[in-house]
Amino acid sequence: MAQMHFYVPDDFAKLIRQRARQANMPVSRYLVQLIRNELGNGWPDHYFDEIYGGWQGSGGPKRRPGETEDPRDI
């Protein structure tokens, strides 16, 4: 697991420590939770509806040979 070092304003550090304590977590675990919530795990919401299924050209969505209709079916 990578280790990161960074600087935050003193008021942020105080708030982070308070929130971690309220969540009964070490600061590092609390920060990882915040980052996961922000960055997400997996595809963004509606990715396949807006990107993959968003083809506007003629002939329907383009697919490679053997590709399923919806990549979530894999």
Secondary structure, 3 states (H helix, E strand, C coil): CCCCCCCCCHHHHHHHHHHHHHCCCCHHHHHHHHHHHHHCCCCCCCHHHHCHHHCCCCCCCCCCCCCCCCHHHC
